[in-house]
Amino acid sequence: MTPKELMISRYEAFMKKDWEYLAYTSTSQTVEELAMMPDLEWLKLDVLDAHENIVEFKAYYREDGKISILHEKSYFIQEEGEWKYSEGELFNSKVERNELCPCGSGKKYKKCCA
């Protein structure tokens, strides 16, 4: 599995709240720590760049009726031949008014969930 494939599988695990898988595929996150995360509705994943051990992505989510973005550059390392999530660098991003709404309606964000 490549770092990009691992990142996508971790996003899917966040959607399912599969804390065991997320802890297993991380160098430092624990099941207990992950289980305390807020209850988010994950909407969409955009992988912006992936090379070697770095994957940059935007994950769109809804919390308390508001859509936000987790924009991160994730770093992965190999442990015993398997890629693991090591750490991430967060960016301050927001959904732009004229981009397609992450909810999947096909409308512009400003005419939909903004």
trRosetta pair geometry for C-beta under 8 A, 3 or more apart (Angstrom, degrees):
i j d omega theta_ij theta_ji phi_ij phi_ji
1 5 4.6 -129 -164 91 84 125
1 6 5.3 103 138 -60 119 86
1 9 7.3 -30 -160 0 142 144
1 82 7.6 27 48 -149 107 76
1 83 6.1 -119 94 33 92 116
2 5 4.7 96 50 9 77 101
2 6 6.9 -138 95 -5 40 88
2 50 7.7 80 137 162 122 131
2 83 7.1 48 175 -16 20 160
3 6 5.5 -55 -145 38 32 114
3 7 6.2 37 155 -25 66 103
3 50 6.7 -180 90 -160 98 104
3 52 7.6 25 16 120 143 37
3 53 5.5 143 -60 -141 154 44
3 54 7.2 52 124 16 157 13
3 55 5.3 -165 133 -33 104 113
3 74 7.6 180 175 103 111 106
3 76 4.1 -176 -121 34 113 152
3 83 5.3 -149 -83 -165 65 151
4 7 5.7 -51 -148 31 31 112
4 8 6.6 28 154 -15 64 103
4 47 6.3 63 -150 -154 102 152
4 50 3.9 37 -81 -158 117 159
4 55 5.3 153 -95 -104 61 127
5 8 5.8 -54 -150 37 33 110
5 9 6.3 30 152 -17 66 107
6 9 5.7 -56 -146 39 32 110
6 10 6.2 34 153 -21 66 105
6 25 6.2 179 -166 -169 107 129
6 76 6.5 109 73 -119 142 148
6 83 4.9 -130 -33 97 157 123
6 84 7.9 -129 -177 -99 153 19
6 85 7.1 -168 138 -53 120 83
7 10 5.7 -54 -149 35 30 112
7 11 6.6 36 150 -22 63 101
7 47 7.0 114 99 -107 133 114
7 50 7.5 -148 26 -106 143 121
7 55 4.4 -117 -40 98 159 162
7 57 6.3 168 160 -25 135 144
7 74 5.8 151 -108 62 119 150
7 76 7.7 -107 -56 -54 94 130
7 85 7.7 111 -94 -89 69 106
8 11 5.6 -48 -151 30 35 114
8 12 6.6 34 150 -16 64 103
8 45 6.9 141 -124 120 73 155
8 47 7.1 -46 -71 -57 98 130
9 12 5.6 -51 -151 38 36 113
9 13 6.4 40 148 -22 65 104
9 21 7.7 -108 147 160 101 130
9 25 7.4 -178 98 -98 112 170
10 13 5.3 -50 -147 35 36 115
10 14 6.6 43 151 -22 64 97
10 21 7.7 -168 -111 126 60 101
10 22 6.1 94 -146 -114 88 80
10 25 5.9 -142 -85 97 105 142
10 85 6.4 68 -90 -48 162 137
11 14 5.7 -49 -154 30 33 113
11 15 6.8 37 146 -21 63 101
11 42 7.1 161 -179 -175 84 151
11 45 4.8 39 -177 -88 162 149
11 57 7.6 -108 -69 147 133 160
11 59 6.0 -163 -127 -108 113 128
12 15 5.4 -48 -154 30 37 117
12 16 6.5 21 152 -5 67 108
13 16 5.8 -63 -145 48 34 102
13 17 7.9 -127 163 41 59 4
13 18 4.1 -90 -154 60 86 110
13 21 4.5 -132 -126 87 140 125
13 22 5.1 173 124 -58 135 88
13 25 7.7 154 11 28 163 136
14 17 7.3 27 -170 -77 32 40
14 18 7.9 -75 -46 38 21 76
14 22 6.9 83 -69 -85 69 134
14 40 7.8 -13 162 69 108 117
14 42 6.0 103 109 -56 104 149
14 59 7.7 32 75 -176 153 156
15 42 4.6 -99 -93 51 83 135
17 35 8.0 72 -174 -117 99 66
18 21 4.3 14 132 23 116 117
18 22 6.3 137 96 -19 71 90
19 22 5.5 -58 -146 41 35 113
19 23 6.1 35 157 -20 69 106
19 31 4.6 95 136 -146 114 74
19 34 4.3 160 -138 96 97 124
19 35 5.0 -7 -95 -63 162 82
20 23 5.9 -56 -148 37 28 108
20 24 6.3 28 154 -20 64 109
20 31 5.8 10 -86 -102 55 119
21 24 5.6 -56 -146 37 31 113
21 25 6.2 12 161 -5 67 112
22 25 6.2 -66 -142 46 26 98
22 26 6.2 20 158 -19 63 119
22 29 6.2 -55 139 105 94 139
22 31 8.0 128 68 -102 91 58
22 34 5.2 140 92 -131 135 161
23 26 5.8 -69 -144 38 29 110
23 29 5.5 -127 -109 105 61 84
23 30 5.6 34 -126 -152 122 25
23 31 4.7 -56 -35 -57 153 67
23 34 6.1 -128 -58 -1 91 138
25 83 7.8 17 -160 103 91 72
25 84 5.8 -176 -179 -130 48 66
25 85 5.9 59 130 1 84 97
26 29 3.9 5 108 31 163 100
26 84 6.0 121 -137 -178 11 96
26 85 4.6 -32 -107 64 72 101
26 86 7.9 163 -158 -77 64 21
27 77 6.6 25 -55 49 142 114
27 79 6.9 145 -100 -36 96 140
27 84 4.9 110 -53 126 80 130
27 85 6.8 -140 2 86 79 51
27 86 5.1 18 15 -113 134 60
28 86 7.7 64 0 -158 105 44
28 87 7.8 25 25 -74 133 80
29 33 5.7 -133 -160 80 70 126
29 34 5.6 67 166 -56 116 106
29 85 7.4 3 5 84 121 119
30 33 4.5 94 55 7 84 103
30 34 6.8 -157 89 -4 43 88
31 34 5.9 -61 -146 41 28 108
31 35 6.1 30 157 -24 65 110
32 35 5.9 -55 -144 33 26 112
32 36 7.0 25 156 -21 58 106
33 36 6.2 -63 -163 29 31 110
34 37 5.9 -23 -172 -16 48 114
37 40 7.4 -54 142 0 107 106
38 63 6.2 33 131 -131 135 131
39 63 7.8 137 86 -125 56 87
40 61 4.4 2 175 180 121 138
40 62 7.1 144 -168 65 71 44
40 63 5.3 -43 -113 -76 81 98
41 61 6.2 146 75 -165 48 76
41 62 4.3 -18 63 57 109 97
41 63 7.4 180 22 -69 76 48
42 45 7.7 10 173 -51 114 92
42 59 6.5 -37 -144 176 104 107
42 60 7.5 111 -165 84 58 54
42 61 5.1 -39 -103 -102 50 93
43 60 4.4 -57 66 103 110 100
43 61 6.0 176 4 -100 89 31
43 62 6.1 82 -45 -20 119 93
43 67 6.9 -15 2 -132 157 107
43 102 4.5 87 114 144 138 105
43 103 6.0 -66 -147 -96 136 41
43 104 7.2 -152 -173 -25 97 95
44 59 7.4 176 90 -153 49 47
44 60 4.4 14 52 41 90 118
44 102 4.6 -137 22 -158 129 93
44 104 7.3 163 -65 -60 117 87
45 57 6.2 -11 -169 -176 89 126
45 58 7.5 161 -155 86 45 52
45 59 5.2 -9 -106 -107 77 78
45 60 7.6 -144 -69 19 35 75
46 57 6.3 158 86 -160 52 72
46 58 4.7 1 57 55 104 95
46 59 7.9 -163 28 -73 63 38
46 60 7.8 52 -2 -19 97 100
47 50 5.9 -7 172 -35 122 115
47 55 6.5 -50 -146 -171 103 103
47 56 7.5 112 -168 82 59 52
47 57 5.0 -37 -108 -101 53 97
48 56 4.5 -55 67 105 109 99
48 57 6.0 -180 6 -98 84 32
48 58 6.5 70 -39 -10 114 90
49 54 7.6 -4 112 116 99 97
49 55 7.3 177 92 -151 57 41
49 56 4.4 25 48 40 94 111
50 54 7.3 -175 -141 96 44 56
50 55 4.6 6 -108 -113 89 82
50 56 7.4 -147 -65 27 54 62
51 54 6.1 -3 64 59 69 92
53 75 6.2 40 131 -161 99 65
53 76 4.7 -140 -168 65 84 79
53 77 6.6 44 -163 -82 142 43
53 83 7.6 -171 -130 -135 86 110
54 73 6.2 -3 -170 180 105 95
54 74 7.0 156 -155 80 52 52
54 75 5.9 -18 -102 -101 75 64
54 76 7.5 -164 -74 18 30 83
55 73 7.5 167 85 -157 37 51
55 74 4.9 -13 63 58 87 103
55 76 7.1 38 2 -16 103 117
56 71 7.9 15 -176 -178 88 77
56 72 7.2 -163 -142 101 56 43
56 73 4.5 -21 -97 -103 88 75
56 74 7.5 177 -85 16 34 69
57 71 7.5 -158 99 -140 45 49
57 72 6.3 -6 58 60 79 79
57 74 7.1 -2 16 -1 104 112
58 69 5.2 -23 -165 -164 101 116
58 70 7.2 151 -158 77 48 49
58 71 4.8 -11 -104 -100 82 81
58 93 6.5 -83 -119 99 115 158
59 69 7.1 138 70 -160 43 60
59 70 4.5 -13 60 58 98 103
59 72 7.7 -8 9 17 103 105
60 67 6.2 3 -176 -172 101 103
60 68 7.5 167 -151 87 58 35
60 69 5.6 -31 -98 -100 65 72
60 95 7.1 66 -125 -81 115 114
60 102 3.6 -120 152 -157 162 156
61 67 7.2 165 88 -147 32 60
61 68 6.0 -23 66 63 80 80
61 69 7.8 145 21 -101 73 25
61 70 6.7 31 3 -10 117 103
62 65 6.8 -6 -179 -131 104 11
62 66 6.8 157 -152 76 66 31
62 67 5.3 -35 -93 -90 76 66
62 68 7.8 140 -102 17 29 71
62 103 7.5 50 -59 -92 130 93
62 113 7.9 -91 -104 -168 116 146
63 66 6.1 -30 68 62 67 83
63 68 6.5 -23 23 17 106 119
67 95 5.7 18 112 -17 113 152
67 101 7.6 160 -5 -164 174 83
67 102 5.7 158 -165 51 137 120
67 103 6.9 -101 -82 -50 140 91
67 109 7.6 -127 75 -143 145 111
67 113 5.2 64 -10 124 130 137
68 94 7.4 -57 -139 -125 65 66
68 95 7.4 -130 -122 -17 24 102
69 93 4.7 -61 90 97 135 105
69 94 6.4 -180 20 -117 115 21
69 95 6.1 152 -36 -53 111 73
70 90 7.5 -69 -163 -130 72 100
71 90 6.9 99 79 -163 65 61
71 91 4.2 -59 105 64 114 102
71 92 7.6 -53 52 43 122 6
71 93 3.8 67 -13 13 147 135
72 88 4.3 -4 -172 -178 124 128
72 89 6.6 142 -159 69 67 45
72 90 5.5 -32 -99 -99 82 58
72 91 7.0 -167 -82 11 31 82
73 88 6.5 153 75 -159 45 71
73 89 4.5 -9 55 55 100 102
73 91 7.4 73 -15 -28 90 108
74 85 6.2 -50 -173 -138 120 96
74 86 8.0 134 176 46 74 70
74 87 7.7 177 -150 97 57 33
74 88 4.7 -28 -100 -100 65 97
75 85 7.9 99 78 -163 49 56
75 86 4.7 -56 102 62 91 113
75 87 5.3 1 50 59 112 72
75 88 6.8 -171 13 -84 76 42
75 89 7.7 64 -23 -12 104 91
76 83 4.9 16 168 -172 129 104
76 84 6.4 158 -157 75 80 34
76 85 5.9 -49 -102 -100 80 39
76 86 5.9 163 -118 -3 21 95
77 83 7.4 154 83 -147 23 60
77 84 6.0 -26 65 60 71 88
77 86 4.7 70 -3 -63 102 130
78 81 6.4 1 -178 -121 112 11
78 82 6.6 147 -151 70 71 27
78 83 5.7 -44 -93 -89 69 53
78 84 7.4 130 -118 12 21 81
79 82 6.0 -32 68 63 70 82
79 84 5.2 4 13 -1 114 132
85 88 7.6 -15 -174 -46 107 99
95 99 6.5 -127 -172 59 75 119
95 101 7.8 46 -179 -130 140 53
95 102 6.4 -104 -111 -12 132 115
95 109 5.1 180 148 -137 117 159
95 114 7.5 -146 99 -93 120 87
96 99 4.6 86 66 -8 95 108
96 109 6.8 134 88 35 44 144
97 108 7.1 32 151 159 59 110
97 109 5.8 -140 -149 78 28 105
97 110 4.0 39 -171 -60 89 115
97 114 6.4 36 -122 -97 74 156
98 108 5.6 -35 -146 -152 42 126
98 109 7.3 -41 3 35 7 95
98 110 6.6 -5 -71 -4 46 120
99 108 7.1 126 73 -147 21 74
99 109 5.6 27 67 -12 70 120
100 106 6.8 -37 -151 -143 112 28
100 107 7.4 130 -148 82 66 27
100 108 6.6 -78 -102 -105 38 43
100 109 7.1 90 132 -40 14 79
101 104 7.3 -74 99 13 88 23
101 105 5.1 7 67 38 131 104
101 106 7.7 -19 42 36 96 18
101 107 5.4 16 1 75 124 76
101 108 6.7 93 -36 145 86 16
101 109 4.6 141 -90 -92 71 57
101 111 7.9 -108 -44 65 123 70
101 112 3.9 -46 -68 67 156 152
101 113 5.3 123 -153 12 124 104
101 114 8.0 -116 -105 -32 105 79
102 109 7.5 29 -3 -97 74 107
102 113 7.6 -69 49 44 77 147
103 112 6.3 -156 36 151 126 133
103 113 5.3 129 -22 -39 132 139
105 112 5.1 169 51 -129 147 139
105 113 7.8 161 2 -29 133 98
107 111 4.8 -111 169 87 119 107
107 112 4.2 143 85 -60 120 114
108 111 4.9 71 64 17 87 103
108 112 6.7 177 85 -6 39 101
109 112 5.8 -78 -138 46 27 103
109 113 6.3 -55 -153 53 70 83
109 114 5.1 90 146 -53 81 105
110 114 4.9 -10 -116 8 38 155
111 114 7.7 47 3 19 21 113
